[in-house]
Amino acid sequence: MPPALLSGGSVRVWVMPMAFLIGFTGLAGPPADPPGGPGAPAGEAASAGEFVAVLPQRPEPPELPTPPPERATDCGKTRCVALTFDDGPGEHTGALLDTLAAHRARATFFVLGGMVEQNGGEDLRRMVAEGHELGNHGWSHAALTGLSRAGIRSELRRTQEIVERETGVRMALMRPPYGATDGRVAAESRSQELAQILWSLDTMDWRDRDAAVVSRRAARATPGSIVLMHDIHPTTVKAVPKLLENLAGKDFTFVTLSELYGGAPSPGRRYSRR
């Protein structure tokens, strides 16, 4: 019911219905349950008219892995080979890590930032904990030579940041997608303290999805070789047990790239074998 107006000479009085007044002043019945539901402790309820913001909880940061102690491996005196895997982490990476662990073999993984964002950091944390090395393969697998200097910087920096957040590791290696590099890529790699790592033996596993072919090509490795493979292909993961057996039979030691070079390679410089 609307309020009524009473007139008396020059004085006008608004008469408000009681129901309206009670509703306006909040006197109609007990107040609503306080935040937290009925029975919340005294003092936790918001005062009348007070806005209570409920902020979303921030996810807990991941528990960072602890890498194993460094190994005393002299690749000047030992038959060393560096197995490298690009483009992951993917759905087959976990199975590959199982195989490497069973053979006590270490490798280097050049990861894509976009894949880390999509799949999470669980596989990366396992890599670090089991003694593997991480390298930067850009964010989206774009050919860096086709980008501006700012584009190159973004591809590398975003991947550095997400890997460090997930693992606590600041990578010292990068591999340009497709092996495409030039002076600008080298300069940006140097500014971000990343050595450029190419390869000496390409298994062509991206083209020939045949486990037997991949393992046979990898068996051509010689001391100091850097072997290129991709952990996103199930045929490659299937090839790894046989290639490990073949190379171990030739007295090879499976090392990370930093172990191959006896320390972190020089930023910006290009490497393809020892």
Secondary structure by P-SEA (a helix, b strand, c coil): ccbbbbbcccbbbbbbcaaaaaaaaccccccccccccccccccccccccbbbbbbcccccccbbbbbcccccccccccbbbbbbbccccccaaaaaaaaaaaacbbbbbbccaaaaaacccaaaaaaaaabbbbbbccccccccccccaaaaaaaaaaaaaaaaaaccccccbbbcccccccaaaaaaaaaabbbbbbbcccccccccccaaaaaaaaaccccbbbbbbbcccaaaaaaaaaaaaaaaaabbbbbccccccccccccccccccc
